[in-house]
Amino acid sequence: MDRLPTAGHGVDAVIGDAGAGKSTPMDACRIAGDATGTTYAGASSAPPSARACSDRGGGPR
């Protein structure tokens, strides 16, 4: 995950099964983005994950 916030790609995807632990490292990426002024957004097709993404500041519901 250390490469995700620094790779400079326009779009990155984090893919895994439910409960695999994707949200926690994405919080670290969000914090890194905030600290560096990087624009970011999060999205999910699963309603509970989308809600968590929105609640953590990753994007609209």
PDB file of N, CA, C and O in Angstrom, chain B, residues numbered from 101:
ATOM      1  N   MET B 101       0.800  -1.187   0.000  1.00  0.00           N
ATOM      2  CA  MET B 101       0.000   0.000   0.000  1.00  0.00           C
ATOM      3  C   MET B 101       0.848   1.259   0.000  1.00  0.00           C
ATOM      4  O   MET B 101       0.325   2.335  -0.289  1.00  0.00           O
ATOM      5  N   ASP B 102       2.122   1.173   0.309  1.00  0.00           N
ATOM      6  CA  ASP B 102       2.932   2.388   0.338  1.00  0.00           C
ATOM      7  C   ASP B 102       3.087   3.006  -1.051  1.00  0.00           C
ATOM      8  O   ASP B 102       3.376   4.198  -1.155  1.00  0.00           O
ATOM      9  N   ARG B 103       2.906   2.244  -2.095  1.00  0.00           N
ATOM     10  CA  ARG B 103       3.040   2.737  -3.467  1.00  0.00           C
ATOM     11  C   ARG B 103       1.783   3.451  -3.946  1.00  0.00           C
ATOM     12  O   ARG B 103       1.859   4.342  -4.792  1.00  0.00           O
ATOM     13  N   LEU B 104       0.640   3.070  -3.416  1.00  0.00           N
ATOM     14  CA  LEU B 104      -0.630   3.614  -3.893  1.00  0.00           C
ATOM     15  C   LEU B 104      -0.699   5.140  -3.809  1.00  0.00           C
ATOM     16  O   LEU B 104      -1.051   5.775  -4.804  1.00  0.00           O
ATOM     17  N   PRO B 105      -0.379   5.757  -2.667  1.00  0.00           N
ATOM     18  CA  PRO B 105      -0.499   7.216  -2.620  1.00  0.00           C
ATOM     19  C   PRO B 105       0.639   7.960  -3.315  1.00  0.00           C
ATOM     20  O   PRO B 105       0.558   9.176  -3.482  1.00  0.00           O
ATOM     21  N   THR B 106       1.687   7.266  -3.720  1.00  0.00           N
ATOM     22  CA  THR B 106       2.847   7.959  -4.303  1.00  0.00           C
ATOM     23  C   THR B 106       3.118   7.608  -5.758  1.00  0.00           C
ATOM     24  O   THR B 106       4.015   8.191  -6.367  1.00  0.00           O
ATOM     25  N   ALA B 107       2.371   6.675  -6.332  1.00  0.00           N
ATOM     26  CA  ALA B 107       2.667   6.195  -7.683  1.00  0.00           C
ATOM     27  C   ALA B 107       2.384   7.238  -8.765  1.00  0.00           C
ATOM     28  O   ALA B 107       3.012   7.220  -9.824  1.00  0.00           O
ATOM     29  N   GLY B 108       1.441   8.144  -8.502  1.00  0.00           N
ATOM     30  CA  GLY B 108       1.146   9.183  -9.477  1.00  0.00           C
ATOM     31  C   GLY B 108       0.211   8.774 -10.587  1.00  0.00           C
ATOM     32  O   GLY B 108       0.087   9.489 -11.581  1.00  0.00           O
ATOM     33  N   HIS B 109      -0.454   7.636 -10.444  1.00  0.00           N
ATOM     34  CA  HIS B 109      -1.426   7.208 -11.442  1.00  0.00           C
ATOM     35  C   HIS B 109      -2.674   8.066 -11.337  1.00  0.00           C
ATOM     36  O   HIS B 109      -3.007   8.546 -10.254  1.00  0.00           O
ATOM     37  N   GLY B 110      -3.358   8.262 -12.434  1.00  0.00           N
ATOM     38  CA  GLY B 110      -4.607   9.009 -12.404  1.00  0.00           C
ATOM     39  C   GLY B 110      -5.703   8.253 -11.693  1.00  0.00           C
ATOM     40  O   GLY B 110      -6.549   8.853 -11.031  1.00  0.00           O
ATOM     41  N   VAL B 111      -5.695   6.927 -11.827  1.00  0.00           N
ATOM     42  CA  VAL B 111      -6.703   6.076 -11.201  1.00  0.00           C
ATOM     43  C   VAL B 111      -6.025   4.800 -10.727  1.00  0.00           C
ATOM     44  O   VAL B 111      -5.234   4.200 -11.455  1.00  0.00           O
ATOM     45  N   ASP B 112      -6.337   4.392  -9.511  1.00  0.00           N
ATOM     46  CA  ASP B 112      -5.876   3.118  -8.977  1.00  0.00           C
ATOM     47  C   ASP B 112      -7.084   2.369  -8.443  1.00  0.00           C
ATOM     48  O   ASP B 112      -8.071   2.986  -8.043  1.00  0.00           O
ATOM     49  N   ALA B 113      -7.015   1.064  -8.435  1.00  0.00           N
ATOM     50  CA  ALA B 113      -8.099   0.244  -7.901  1.00  0.00           C
ATOM     51  C   ALA B 113      -7.551  -0.680  -6.826  1.00  0.00           C
ATOM     52  O   ALA B 113      -6.476  -1.262  -6.971  1.00  0.00           O
ATOM     53  N   VAL B 114      -8.303  -0.802  -5.754  1.00  0.00           N
ATOM     54  CA  VAL B 114      -7.997  -1.761  -4.697  1.00  0.00           C
ATOM     55  C   VAL B 114      -9.152  -2.749  -4.696  1.00  0.00           C
ATOM     56  O   VAL B 114     -10.296  -2.383  -4.424  1.00  0.00           O
ATOM     57  N   ILE B 115      -8.847  -3.994  -4.999  1.00  0.00           N
ATOM     58  CA  ILE B 115      -9.875  -5.004  -5.199  1.00  0.00           C
ATOM     59  C   ILE B 115      -9.650  -6.146  -4.215  1.00  0.00           C
ATOM     60  O   ILE B 115      -8.519  -6.593  -4.024  1.00  0.00           O
ATOM     61  N   GLY B 116     -10.717  -6.611  -3.600  1.00  0.00           N
ATOM     62  CA  GLY B 116     -10.616  -7.744  -2.697  1.00  0.00           C
ATOM     63  C   GLY B 116     -11.979  -8.158  -2.205  1.00  0.00           C
ATOM     64  O   GLY B 116     -12.960  -7.433  -2.374  1.00  0.00           O
ATOM     65  N   ASP B 117     -12.040  -9.315  -1.601  1.00  0.00           N
ATOM     66  CA  ASP B 117     -13.283  -9.843  -1.055  1.00  0.00           C
ATOM     67  C   ASP B 117     -13.754  -8.994   0.123  1.00  0.00           C
ATOM     68  O   ASP B 117     -12.971  -8.270   0.738  1.00  0.00           O
ATOM     69  N   ALA B 118     -15.042  -9.095   0.422  1.00  0.00           N
ATOM     70  CA  ALA B 118     -15.599  -8.419   1.590  1.00  0.00           C
ATOM     71  C   ALA B 118     -14.858  -8.867   2.842  1.00  0.00           C
ATOM     72  O   ALA B 118     -14.626 -10.059   3.045  1.00  0.00           O
ATOM     73  N   GLY B 119     -14.496  -7.917   3.664  1.00  0.00           N
ATOM     74  CA  GLY B 119     -13.796  -8.228   4.896  1.00  0.00           C
ATOM     75  C   GLY B 119     -12.310  -8.473   4.747  1.00  0.00           C
ATOM     76  O   GLY B 119     -11.646  -8.867   5.706  1.00  0.00           O
ATOM     77  N   ALA B 120     -11.775  -8.246   3.549  1.00  0.00           N
ATOM     78  CA  ALA B 120     -10.357  -8.517   3.303  1.00  0.00           C
ATOM     79  C   ALA B 120      -9.437  -7.456   3.890  1.00  0.00           C
ATOM     80  O   ALA B 120      -8.226  -7.662   3.965  1.00  0.00           O
ATOM     81  N   GLY B 121     -10.000  -6.317   4.310  1.00  0.00           N
ATOM     82  CA  GLY B 121      -9.171  -5.275   4.916  1.00  0.00           C
ATOM     83  C   GLY B 121      -8.753  -4.188   3.946  1.00  0.00           C
ATOM     84  O   GLY B 121      -7.630  -3.691   4.029  1.00  0.00           O
ATOM     85  N   LYS B 122      -9.616  -3.812   3.041  1.00  0.00           N
ATOM     86  CA  LYS B 122      -9.302  -2.760   2.074  1.00  0.00           C
ATOM     87  C   LYS B 122      -9.512  -1.357   2.658  1.00  0.00           C
ATOM     88  O   LYS B 122      -8.758  -0.436   2.341  1.00  0.00           O
ATOM     89  N   SER B 123     -10.510  -1.195   3.491  1.00  0.00           N
ATOM     90  CA  SER B 123     -10.867   0.129   3.998  1.00  0.00           C
ATOM     91  C   SER B 123      -9.809   0.732   4.911  1.00  0.00           C
ATOM     92  O   SER B 123      -9.550   1.934   4.843  1.00  0.00           O
ATOM     93  N   THR B 124      -9.202  -0.070   5.753  1.00  0.00           N
ATOM     94  CA  THR B 124      -8.210   0.450   6.694  1.00  0.00           C
ATOM     95  C   THR B 124      -6.993   1.031   5.989  1.00  0.00           C
ATOM     96  O   THR B 124      -6.592   2.146   6.322  1.00  0.00           O
ATOM     97  N   PRO B 125      -6.383   0.335   5.031  1.00  0.00           N
ATOM     98  CA  PRO B 125      -5.257   0.942   4.316  1.00  0.00           C
ATOM     99  C   PRO B 125      -5.688   2.147   3.473  1.00  0.00           C
ATOM    100  O   PRO B 125      -4.908   3.074   3.254  1.00  0.00           O
ATOM    101  N   MET B 126      -6.939   2.122   3.005  1.00  0.00           N
ATOM    102  CA  MET B 126      -7.417   3.267   2.224  1.00  0.00           C
ATOM    103  C   MET B 126      -7.533   4.506   3.106  1.00  0.00           C
ATOM    104  O   MET B 126      -7.377   5.626   2.617  1.00  0.00           O
ATOM    105  N   ASP B 127      -7.801   4.324   4.389  1.00  0.00           N
ATOM    106  CA  ASP B 127      -7.783   5.457   5.311  1.00  0.00           C
ATOM    107  C   ASP B 127      -6.395   6.086   5.350  1.00  0.00           C
ATOM    108  O   ASP B 127      -6.261   7.310   5.374  1.00  0.00           O
ATOM    109  N   ALA B 128      -5.366   5.248   5.358  1.00  0.00           N
ATOM    110  CA  ALA B 128      -3.999   5.767   5.347  1.00  0.00           C
ATOM    111  C   ALA B 128      -3.731   6.559   4.068  1.00  0.00           C
ATOM    112  O   ALA B 128      -3.068   7.596   4.102  1.00  0.00           O
ATOM    113  N   CYS B 129      -4.247   6.071   2.945  1.00  0.00           N
ATOM    114  CA  CYS B 129      -4.088   6.799   1.682  1.00  0.00           C
ATOM    115  C   CYS B 129      -4.831   8.132   1.729  1.00  0.00           C
ATOM    116  O   CYS B 129      -4.343   9.133   1.205  1.00  0.00           O
ATOM    117  N   ARG B 130      -6.004   8.149   2.350  1.00  0.00           N
ATOM    118  CA  ARG B 130      -6.775   9.391   2.496  1.00  0.00           C
ATOM    119  C   ARG B 130      -6.008  10.398   3.350  1.00  0.00           C
ATOM    120  O   ARG B 130      -5.949  11.582   3.019  1.00  0.00           O
ATOM    121  N   ILE B 131      -5.429   9.932   4.432  1.00  0.00           N
ATOM    122  CA  ILE B 131      -4.649  10.802   5.303  1.00  0.00           C
ATOM    123  C   ILE B 131      -3.439  11.341   4.565  1.00  0.00           C
ATOM    124  O   ILE B 131      -3.110  12.520   4.695  1.00  0.00           O
ATOM    125  N   ALA B 132      -2.770  10.497   3.791  1.00  0.00           N
ATOM    126  CA  ALA B 132      -1.622  10.945   2.995  1.00  0.00           C
ATOM    127  C   ALA B 132      -2.051  11.977   1.959  1.00  0.00           C
ATOM    128  O   ALA B 132      -1.350  12.964   1.735  1.00  0.00           O
ATOM    129  N   GLY B 133      -3.193  11.754   1.332  1.00  0.00           N
ATOM    130  CA  GLY B 133      -3.705  12.711   0.356  1.00  0.00           C
ATOM    131  C   GLY B 133      -4.010  14.050   0.990  1.00  0.00           C
ATOM    132  O   GLY B 133      -3.697  15.098   0.425  1.00  0.00           O
ATOM    133  N   ASP B 134      -4.622  14.020   2.167  1.00  0.00           N
ATOM    134  CA  ASP B 134      -4.906  15.266   2.892  1.00  0.00           C
ATOM    135  C   ASP B 134      -3.618  16.004   3.238  1.00  0.00           C
ATOM    136  O   ASP B 134      -3.537  17.225   3.102  1.00  0.00           O
ATOM    137  N   ALA B 135      -2.621  15.263   3.683  1.00  0.00           N
ATOM    138  CA  ALA B 135      -1.367  15.877   4.111  1.00  0.00           C
ATOM    139  C   ALA B 135      -0.598  16.515   2.958  1.00  0.00           C
ATOM    140  O   ALA B 135       0.128  17.489   3.155  1.00  0.00           O
ATOM    141  N   THR B 136      -0.756  15.968   1.758  1.00  0.00           N
ATOM    142  CA  THR B 136       0.004  16.469   0.614  1.00  0.00           C
ATOM    143  C   THR B 136      -0.825  17.330  -0.330  1.00  0.00           C
ATOM    144  O   THR B 136      -0.310  17.846  -1.322  1.00  0.00           O
ATOM    145  N   GLY B 137      -2.108  17.484  -0.022  1.00  0.00           N
ATOM    146  CA  GLY B 137      -2.977  18.276  -0.888  1.00  0.00           C
ATOM    147  C   GLY B 137      -3.361  17.564  -2.167  1.00  0.00           C
ATOM    148  O   GLY B 137      -3.763  18.204  -3.139  1.00  0.00           O
ATOM    149  N   THR B 138      -3.240  16.240  -2.177  1.00  0.00           N
ATOM    150  CA  THR B 138      -3.579  15.449  -3.351  1.00  0.00           C
ATOM    151  C   THR B 138      -5.099  15.281  -3.454  1.00  0.00           C
ATOM    152  O   THR B 138      -5.770  15.053  -2.448  1.00  0.00           O
ATOM    153  N   THR B 139      -5.631  15.392  -4.653  1.00  0.00           N
ATOM    154  CA  THR B 139      -7.052  15.160  -4.880  1.00  0.00           C
ATOM    155  C   THR B 139      -7.292  13.657  -4.945  1.00  0.00           C
ATOM    156  O   THR B 139      -6.549  12.932  -5.607  1.00  0.00           O
ATOM    157  N   TYR B 140      -8.317  13.199  -4.265  1.00  0.00           N
ATOM    158  CA  TYR B 140      -8.626  11.771  -4.249  1.00  0.00           C
ATOM    159  C   TYR B 140     -10.126  11.582  -4.135  1.00  0.00           C
ATOM    160  O   TYR B 140     -10.851  12.503  -3.758  1.00  0.00           O
ATOM    161  N   ALA B 141     -10.577  10.407  -4.456  1.00  0.00           N
ATOM    162  CA  ALA B 141     -11.975  10.029  -4.285  1.00  0.00           C
ATOM    163  C   ALA B 141     -12.032   8.527  -4.075  1.00  0.00           C
ATOM    164  O   ALA B 141     -11.193   7.787  -4.590  1.00  0.00           O
ATOM    165  N   GLY B 142     -13.007   8.086  -3.330  1.00  0.00           N
ATOM    166  CA  GLY B 142     -13.204   6.664  -3.120  1.00  0.00           C
ATOM    167  C   GLY B 142     -14.573   6.266  -3.625  1.00  0.00           C
ATOM    168  O   GLY B 142     -15.494   7.082  -3.660  1.00  0.00           O
ATOM    169  N   ALA B 143     -14.701   5.032  -4.010  1.00  0.00           N
ATOM    170  CA  ALA B 143     -15.982   4.537  -4.505  1.00  0.00           C
ATOM    171  C   ALA B 143     -16.088   3.051  -4.217  1.00  0.00           C
ATOM    172  O   ALA B 143     -15.087   2.346  -4.085  1.00  0.00           O
ATOM    173  N   SER B 144     -17.324   2.599  -4.125  1.00  0.00           N
ATOM    174  CA  SER B 144     -17.576   1.178  -3.922  1.00  0.00           C
ATOM    175  C   SER B 144     -18.941   0.844  -4.495  1.00  0.00           C
ATOM    176  O   SER B 144     -19.852   1.672  -4.471  1.00  0.00           O
ATOM    177  N   SER B 145     -19.081  -0.363  -5.006  1.00  0.00           N
ATOM    178  CA  SER B 145     -20.379  -0.798  -5.511  1.00  0.00           C
ATOM    179  C   SER B 145     -21.223  -1.447  -4.420  1.00  0.00           C
ATOM    180  O   SER B 145     -22.417  -1.673  -4.618  1.00  0.00           O
ATOM    181  N   ALA B 146     -20.626  -1.748  -3.284  1.00  0.00           N
ATOM    182  CA  ALA B 146     -21.356  -2.366  -2.172  1.00  0.00           C
ATOM    183  C   ALA B 146     -21.866  -1.267  -1.237  1.00  0.00           C
ATOM    184  O   ALA B 146     -21.074  -0.459  -0.752  1.00  0.00           O
ATOM    185  N   PRO B 147     -23.163  -1.224  -0.981  1.00  0.00           N
ATOM    186  CA  PRO B 147     -23.719  -0.140  -0.148  1.00  0.00           C
ATOM    187  C   PRO B 147     -23.028   0.079   1.197  1.00  0.00           C
ATOM    188  O   PRO B 147     -22.762   1.232   1.537  1.00  0.00           O
ATOM    189  N   PRO B 148     -22.720  -0.961   1.988  1.00  0.00           N
ATOM    190  CA  PRO B 148     -22.057  -0.686   3.268  1.00  0.00           C
ATOM    191  C   PRO B 148     -20.675  -0.052   3.086  1.00  0.00           C
ATOM    192  O   PRO B 148     -20.296   0.839   3.845  1.00  0.00           O
ATOM    193  N   SER B 149     -19.935  -0.503   2.096  1.00  0.00           N
ATOM    194  CA  SER B 149     -18.606   0.061   1.835  1.00  0.00           C
ATOM    195  C   SER B 149     -18.707   1.471   1.302  1.00  0.00           C
ATOM    196  O   SER B 149     -17.903   2.329   1.667  1.00  0.00           O
ATOM    197  N   ALA B 150     -19.675   1.725   0.449  1.00  0.00           N
ATOM    198  CA  ALA B 150     -19.869   3.075  -0.080  1.00  0.00           C
ATOM    199  C   ALA B 150     -20.215   4.031   1.045  1.00  0.00           C
ATOM    200  O   ALA B 150     -19.732   5.163   1.063  1.00  0.00           O
ATOM    201  N   ARG B 151     -21.037   3.600   1.975  1.00  0.00           N
ATOM    202  CA  ARG B 151     -21.408   4.426   3.120  1.00  0.00           C
ATOM    203  C   ARG B 151     -20.173   4.717   3.975  1.00  0.00           C
ATOM    204  O   ARG B 151     -19.964   5.855   4.396  1.00  0.00           O
ATOM    205  N   ALA B 152     -19.365   3.706   4.229  1.00  0.00           N
ATOM    206  CA  ALA B 152     -18.148   3.899   5.017  1.00  0.00           C
ATOM    207  C   ALA B 152     -17.188   4.842   4.306  1.00  0.00           C
ATOM    208  O   ALA B 152     -16.552   5.682   4.943  1.00  0.00           O
ATOM    209  N   CYS B 153     -17.082   4.706   2.995  1.00  0.00           N
ATOM    210  CA  CYS B 153     -16.213   5.581   2.210  1.00  0.00           C
ATOM    211  C   CYS B 153     -16.667   7.033   2.360  1.00  0.00           C
ATOM    212  O   CYS B 153     -15.848   7.929   2.562  1.00  0.00           O
ATOM    213  N   SER B 154     -17.956   7.251   2.261  1.00  0.00           N
ATOM    214  CA  SER B 154     -18.505   8.594   2.396  1.00  0.00           C
ATOM    215  C   SER B 154     -18.295   9.122   3.809  1.00  0.00           C
ATOM    216  O   SER B 154     -17.906  10.276   3.988  1.00  0.00           O
ATOM    217  N   ASP B 155     -18.546   8.301   4.796  1.00  0.00           N
ATOM    218  CA  ASP B 155     -18.404   8.712   6.191  1.00  0.00           C
ATOM    219  C   ASP B 155     -16.960   9.070   6.539  1.00  0.00           C
ATOM    220  O   ASP B 155     -16.716   9.899   7.416  1.00  0.00           O
ATOM    221  N   ARG B 156     -16.019   8.454   5.861  1.00  0.00           N
ATOM    222  CA  ARG B 156     -14.599   8.722   6.129  1.00  0.00           C
ATOM    223  C   ARG B 156     -14.054   9.859   5.281  1.00  0.00           C
ATOM    224  O   ARG B 156     -12.872  10.189   5.379  1.00  0.00           O
ATOM    225  N   GLY B 157     -14.882  10.453   4.465  1.00  0.00           N
ATOM    226  CA  GLY B 157     -14.436  11.600   3.685  1.00  0.00           C
ATOM    227  C   GLY B 157     -13.936  11.256   2.305  1.00  0.00           C
ATOM    228  O   GLY B 157     -13.253  12.070   1.683  1.00  0.00           O
ATOM    229  N   GLY B 158     -14.255  10.067   1.801  1.00  0.00           N
ATOM    230  CA  GLY B 158     -13.744   9.663   0.501  1.00  0.00           C
ATOM    231  C   GLY B 158     -14.619  10.018  -0.677  1.00  0.00           C
ATOM    232  O   GLY B 158     -14.223   9.786  -1.819  1.00  0.00           O
ATOM    233  N   GLY B 159     -15.794  10.572  -0.442  1.00  0.00           N
ATOM    234  CA  GLY B 159     -16.635  10.925  -1.567  1.00  0.00           C
ATOM    235  C   GLY B 159     -18.093  10.946  -1.212  1.00  0.00           C
ATOM    236  O   GLY B 159     -18.473  10.593  -0.095  1.00  0.00           O
ATOM    237  N   PRO B 160     -18.905  11.351  -2.141  1.00  0.00           N
ATOM    238  CA  PRO B 160     -20.341  11.446  -1.875  1.00  0.00           C
ATOM    239  C   PRO B 160     -20.996  10.071  -1.830  1.00  0.00           C
ATOM    240  O   PRO B 160     -20.445   9.088  -2.325  1.00  0.00           O
ATOM    241  N   ARG B 161     -22.164  10.022  -1.236  1.00  0.00           N
ATOM    242  CA  ARG B 161     -22.939   8.781  -1.201  1.00  0.00           C
ATOM    243  C   ARG B 161     -23.703   8.622  -2.478  1.00  0.00           C
ATOM    244  O   ARG B 161     -24.421   7.637  -2.649  1.00  0.00           O
TER     245      ARG B 161
END
